[in-house]
Amino acid sequence: MHRKSLYRFIRYITVGVSTFLFDLVILFALTHFFNVPYTVAVAIGFIIGMTLNYAISRAWVFRGTERHIHHGYAYFLGGGLVSLTAILTLVTVFVERLGIPLLFARVLVSGIVGCGNYLFNLYLNFKVAGKHIH
């Protein structure tokens, strides 16, 4: 991996982990303090975390994007909805079929889905693959 690409990937991971932790806090709070069904709480946490991730990623990870902010967010949201479907499906399987605790299942699933999200954003959404980061 080229050094600049590695640097971008490290930034992406930093943002992703930070916003994912925020997502987990929301998930925990909604399920434990407000008795929100876990599938709804997963969706709410994901959407809030994803929106925060987009704002930070646009400014820090994928600087120099050719896409307008509104179009970029629409693509990000579209990819996010695909990710959310995968997340809800896998979390439900892990929790209900395999008996894995909710937060642990959510962490496992995020690793699986996160790799695909990076590639989608690098090549299709922000269109910065192979470009110098500012």
N, C-alpha and C positions, 0 to 999 in steps of 0.2 A: 504494500500500500504506500502510495506517495506520502511524503511528510505532511504536506498541506491537507491532503484528504484525511489523514490520521488526526490532525489537529481539529478539523471540522467534525469528525466523528466523535472525538472526545468532548467537544462542546455540545454536540447533540445528546450524548449520553448524560452529561452534566445537567442539561435542561430537562431531559426526559426523567431522570431519577428525581430531581427536585419537584417537578410537577406531578410525578407519580406519587411521591410521598404525600403531597397535598391531596391527591385523589384518594389515597388510603385513609387519610384523616377524615375526609368527608364520608367515605364509606363506613368507617367505624362509628362516627358520630350519628349518622342517620340510622344505622341498624341497632346500635346499643342504647342510644338516648331517646330516639324518636320512633323506634319500632317500625321503621320503613322496611318493606320487604326487600330482601337483599338484591333481587334483580333490578328493582327501581333504584336502589341506592348505588349499585354499580354503574348504572346508566348516568345518574346525576353526577357522581364523582368523576366519571370519565369525561363527560361533556365539559364540565368546569375545568378540569385539568387540561383537556385538549385545547380549550380556548386560550388558557394561560400559556400553554406550550407554544401555540402558534405565534402569539405576540412576541414572546422571548426569542423563539427560533428565527422569526423573520428579522429581528433586529440584531441578533448576535451570531447565530449559527449560519444562516443562509443569506448573509448580506450580499447585495449585488443581484438579487433576484430580478428577473425581467418581468415578472408578473405583478400586476396591480394588486394592492392589498385586498380589495373586495373579491377579485377573481381568485387570488391565492387562498383566501379563507374559504371560499366556496369549494375549491378543490380539496383543501385540508379537511373541511367538514365532510365532504363526500367520502374521502378515504377513511375518515374517522368513523363514519356510519358503518362502513364495511368492517372496520376493526371492532367496533362496538358489537356488531352481530357475532363475530368470532369470539369476542371476549365473553359475552353473555352465554353463548352456547358452551364454550369450554368450561367456564366457571360453574355452570349448572351441572355439567357432566362430572366435574371434579368433586363438587359438593354433594350432589344427590346420588350419584352412582358409585363414586369411589370413596366417599366419606371424608374427604380432605377438608380441613377447616377453611372457612370462607376467606380470611385474609391471606392465608398461605396459598390457596388456590388462585386468588387474584394476582399474587406476586408471580407464581409460575406462569400464568397465562400472559402476563405483561411481557415477560422475556420472549415468549414465542411470537407475539403479535408485534412487539417493538422493532424487531429486526426488519420485518416487512414494511413497517411504517417509514423507517429511515430510507430504505431504497426507493419507496414511492415518492417521498418528498425530495430526495436528492435528484432523481432523474425526471420526474414528471411534474411535480408541483412547483418547486422553486427553480428548477432547470439550472442548477449550478454545478452539476457533475463535471469535473475536470477543469473548473474555473478557479482562478486565484481568489482567496478570501481576503477581504480588506481588513 
